[in-house]
Amino acid sequence: MVFVPPRPDPEDLDHSRAIDFLFILRILDKYAVSSQIAKSQVAQDAVDEATRENERRKAAGFPILINVKSARQYERWIEKYLDPFTVAVQ
């Protein structure tokens, strides 16, 4: 008899991805609320924070990690997902 571990439910994975997406957006939001920080710096901070969060999750034994993108990809996310009015005013 072979033990096959249960597969994670798709809902769990979708919920986890949504939480990870919001984690990154909270970091990227620093660009919208501060006029003193460059977009590239916020994007690099997002990479660094996501990497640290993944290390914390690995140490805790959490199986689902954040898919860390490049800093340039996070710069594109700033343009795509943050409120354009708020970003333009800053």
Number of C-alpha atoms within 10 A of each C-alpha: 3 4 5 6 6 6 6 8 8 9 9 10 12 11 11 15 16 12 13 18 13 12 16 21 17 11 16 24 16 18 23 20 13 11 12 9 12 11 21 14 14 21 26 17 18 24 22 14 16 21 17 12 16 19 14 13 15 13 9 9 9 11 8 13 17 17 13 17 13 12 19 14 12 24 19 13 15 22 12 10 12 16 12 13 9 11 16 8 9 12
